[in-house]
Amino acid sequence: MDETYQIENVPLFANLAWAQLDPLRKDAVRQLYNAGEVIFNHGDLPEYLYIVEDGVIDIVLPAKGEEIILATLEPGSFFGELSVFDNQPRTATARATADASLICIPLASIAALTNRSPTAARQFMSVIIHRLRTADELLARVQLKNINEVIDEQMTIGQKVADLVARFGGSWIFIISFCGFLLLWMGVNTAYFLRSPPDPFPYIFLNLILSCIAALQAPVIMMSQNRQAIKDRLQADQDFQINIKAEFAIQQIHRKLDELRSGLIHHRRNMEQERNG
């Protein structure tokens, strides 16, 4: 590949000698991708480490419903570095969101570099540690939307009235007040207080009032319950998405810690071999 792109400017290869990077320059290839084209899919076997020369790349995780965008990479960024240590299938999908040009470095060349150079191995480990710290900070700053607050802001006056009616109709205050009203009505409409009560026994007008209240109260309460069911479904969907993100983040953290541990052991072995040699 022509050497128009200086890979030493990438943080992953910073502070490495020119001679150490020369094999990588010779093995690297430039590949062009159109907008929407997939670079690799989740589960694919790794071949290259990628450097974004131009364009924008999204790293996404397939999930039920919408995809989870883990990162959006711009020129100068790199991705696919974890496979240098474990050579395991890809854990996410990389897709170009705009026409992109990528510098593709074979993983075998990078692995050979880290095996023969402890400095390169330390550099790789420091970059991965930095990404791990950045991921921890992002997780700490995650702000989740409160479904209750979002729905309350979008409520109409009719929905607010329905909630108030349902809340009041299901309280002891309503039961005690209504019982008191019934006793007062029956007491007033008896011959003991009035010779000609407006609604004598069997209180036909009271029955009409009760029927009207029941006929109006039932649909209002159903309106409130239906809206609460919608809120519960949205909350369940949000909990599901949060659980997926949290599970993936935990898996990524554990995987990176395992890789750092194995890399540290490998580095110590190389140092011991150098001392013994």
C-alpha positions in Angstrom: 0.0 0.0 0.0 1.2 3.5 -0.7 2.3 5.3 2.5 0.0 8.4 2.2 -1.6 7.5 5.5 0.7 7.8 8.5 -0.4 5.0 10.9 2.0 6.3 13.5 -0.6 9.1 14.1 -3.1 6.5 15.4 -3.0 6.3 19.2 -2.6 2.5 19.0 0.8 2.8 17.2 2.0 6.0 18.8 5.5 6.0 20.4 6.5 3.0 18.3 9.7 3.1 16.3 9.5 3.6 12.5 11.2 0.3 11.9 8.6 -1.5 14.0 5.7 -0.1 12.0 7.3 -0.6 8.6 6.0 -4.3 8.3 2.5 -3.0 9.1 2.7 -0.4 6.4 3.7 -3.0 3.8 0.9 -5.4 4.8 -1.8 -2.8 5.1 -4.4 -2.3 2.4 -6.9 0.4 1.7 -10.5 -0.5 1.2 -13.5 1.7 0.2 -17.0 1.2 1.5 -20.2 2.8 0.4 -22.8 4.3 2.8 -24.8 1.5 4.4 -22.3 -1.2 3.5 -21.3 -3.7 6.2 -17.6 -4.0 7.0 -18.1 -7.1 9.1 -21.0 -8.8 10.9 -21.5 -10.0 14.4 -19.9 -13.4 14.7 -17.6 -13.1 11.7 -14.0 -14.3 12.0 -11.6 -11.4 12.3 -9.1 -10.6 9.6 -8.0 -7.0 10.0 -7.6 -4.1 12.4 -9.3 -1.1 10.8 -8.3 2.5 10.8 -10.9 5.1 9.6 -9.2 7.2 7.0 -12.3 8.9 5.8 -16.0 8.7 6.5 -18.1 7.6 9.5 -18.4 4.1 10.9 -21.1 2.8 13.3 -20.4 -0.1 15.6 -23.8 -1.7 16.4 -25.0 -4.6 18.4 -27.9 -6.7 17.0 -30.9 -6.8 19.4 -34.6 -7.4 19.4 -36.3 -4.3 18.0 -33.8 -1.5 17.3 -30.1 -2.0 17.0 -27.9 -0.7 19.8 -25.3 1.8 18.5 -22.2 1.2 20.7 -19.9 3.8 19.0 -19.7 6.2 16.1 -16.1 6.4 14.7 -14.7 9.3 12.7 -11.4 9.7 10.7 -8.4 8.8 12.9 -10.3 6.2 15.0 -9.6 2.5 14.9 -11.6 -0.6 15.7 -11.3 -4.4 15.8 -8.3 -4.3 18.1 -9.6 -6.9 20.6 -9.2 -9.7 18.1 -5.4 -9.2 18.2 -5.3 -11.0 21.6 -8.0 -13.6 21.4 -8.8 -14.1 17.7 -12.4 -14.7 18.6 -15.4 -13.9 16.4 -16.6 -10.3 16.2 -18.7 -9.2 19.1 -20.5 -6.5 17.1 -21.3 -5.3 13.6 -19.4 -2.5 11.8 -21.3 -0.5 9.2 -20.4 2.6 7.1 -23.0 5.4 7.6 -21.3 7.4 4.9 -18.8 6.7 2.1 -15.7 5.5 4.0 -12.1 4.7 3.3 -10.4 2.3 5.8 -6.8 1.2 6.3 -6.9 -2.5 6.9 -4.0 -4.1 8.8 -3.9 -7.9 9.0 -4.2 -9.1 12.6 -1.4 -11.6 12.1 1.0 -8.7 11.4 0.0 -6.9 14.5 0.2 -10.1 16.6 3.7 -10.7 15.3 4.7 -7.1 16.3 3.4 -7.6 19.8 5.1 -10.9 20.2 8.6 -9.6 19.2 8.3 -6.2 20.8 7.3 -5.7 24.5 7.1 -2.0 23.9 4.4 -2.6 21.3 2.6 -5.0 23.7 2.6 -2.3 26.4 1.3 0.3 24.0 -1.6 -1.9 23.0 -2.4 -2.6 26.6 -2.3 1.0 27.5 -4.7 1.9 24.7 -7.1 -0.8 25.6 -7.0 0.3 29.3 -7.8 3.8 28.2 -10.8 2.6 26.2 -11.9 0.6 29.2 -11.7 3.7 31.5 -13.6 5.7 28.9 -16.3 3.1 28.7 -16.6 3.2 32.5 -17.0 7.0 32.5 -19.7 6.7 29.8 -21.6 4.2 31.8 -21.3 6.4 34.9 -22.8 9.4 33.0 -25.6 7.5 31.4 -28.9 9.4 31.9 -32.0 7.3 31.5 -35.4 8.8 30.6 -38.1 8.5 33.2 -41.1 7.1 31.3 -43.5 8.5 34.0 -42.1 12.0 33.5 -42.2 11.8 29.7 -45.9 10.6 29.7 -46.9 13.1 32.3 -45.6 15.9 30.1 -47.6 14.6 27.2 -50.9 14.2 29.1 -54.0 16.1 28.0 -56.5 17.8 30.3 -58.9 14.9 29.8 -56.3 12.3 30.8 -55.4 14.3 33.9 -59.0 14.5 34.9 -59.5 10.8 34.3 -56.5 10.0 36.6 -57.8 12.3 39.3 -61.3 10.7 39.1 -59.7 7.2 39.2 -57.4 8.1 42.1 -60.3 9.7 44.1 -62.8 6.9 43.3 -60.4 4.3 44.6 -59.7 5.9 48.0 -61.1 5.6 51.4 -62.0 9.3 51.4 -64.4 8.6 48.5 -65.9 5.5 50.2 -66.5 7.3 53.6 -67.8 10.5 51.9 -70.2 8.6 49.7 -71.5 6.5 52.6 -72.0 9.7 54.5 -73.9 11.2 51.6 -76.1 8.1 51.3 -77.0 8.2 55.0 -77.7 11.9 54.9 -79.9 11.5 51.8 -81.9 8.7 53.3 -82.2 10.5 56.6 -83.5 13.7 55.1 -86.0 11.9 52.8 -87.9 10.3 55.6 -91.1 11.3 57.3 -89.2 12.0 60.6 -87.8 15.2 59.1 -90.1 16.2 56.3 -93.8 15.5 55.8 -93.5 15.4 52.0 -89.8 14.4 51.2 -88.7 15.0 47.6 -87.4 11.4 47.3 -89.3 9.1 49.7 -88.5 5.4 50.1 -87.5 3.5 48.0 -85.4 6.6 46.9 -86.0 6.4 43.2 -84.2 9.6 42.5 -81.2 8.5 44.5 -81.0 5.3 42.5 -81.0 7.4 39.3 -78.1 9.5 40.6 -76.2 6.3 41.6 -76.8 4.8 38.2 -75.5 8.0 36.4 -72.4 8.1 38.6 -71.7 4.5 37.9 -72.3 4.9 34.2 -69.8 7.8 34.0 -67.3 6.6 36.5 -66.7 3.2 34.9 -65.5 4.5 31.5 -63.4 7.2 33.1 -61.6 4.6 35.3 -61.1 2.4 32.2 -59.5 5.4 30.4 -57.1 5.8 33.3 -56.4 2.0 33.4 -55.7 1.9 29.6 -53.3 4.7 29.9 -51.6 3.0 32.8 -51.3 -0.2 30.8 -49.6 1.8 28.0 -47.2 3.3 30.5 -46.4 -0.1 32.0 -45.7 -1.5 28.5 -43.4 1.4 27.7 -41.6 0.9 31.0 -41.2 -2.8 30.3 -39.7 -2.1 26.9 -37.3 0.4 28.4 -36.3 -2.0 31.1 -35.6 -4.6 28.5 -33.4 -2.3 26.5 -31.5 -1.2 29.6 -31.0 -4.8 30.6 -29.5 -5.6 27.2 -27.2 -2.6 27.3 -26.1 -3.4 30.9 -25.5 -7.1 30.1 -23.5 -6.2 27.0 -21.4 -3.6 28.9 -20.6 -6.1 31.7 -19.6 -8.7 29.2 -17.4 -6.3 27.4 -15.7 -5.2 30.7 -15.1 -8.8 31.7 -13.7 -9.6 28.3 -11.4 -6.6 28.3 -10.2 -7.5 31.8 -9.4 -11.0 30.7 -7.5 -9.7 27.7 -5.5 -7.3 29.8 -4.7 -10.1 32.2 -3.6 -12.4 29.5 -1.6 -9.6 27.8 0.1 -8.8 31.1 1.1 -12.5 31.6 2.4 -12.6 28.0 4.4 -9.5 28.5 5.9 -10.8 31.7 7.0 -14.0 30.0 8.6 -12.0 27.2 10.5 -9.9 29.8 11.7 -13.0 31.6 12.8 -14.6 28.3 14.8 -11.4 27.5 16.4 -11.4 30.9 17.3 -15.1 30.7 18.5 -14.7 27.1 
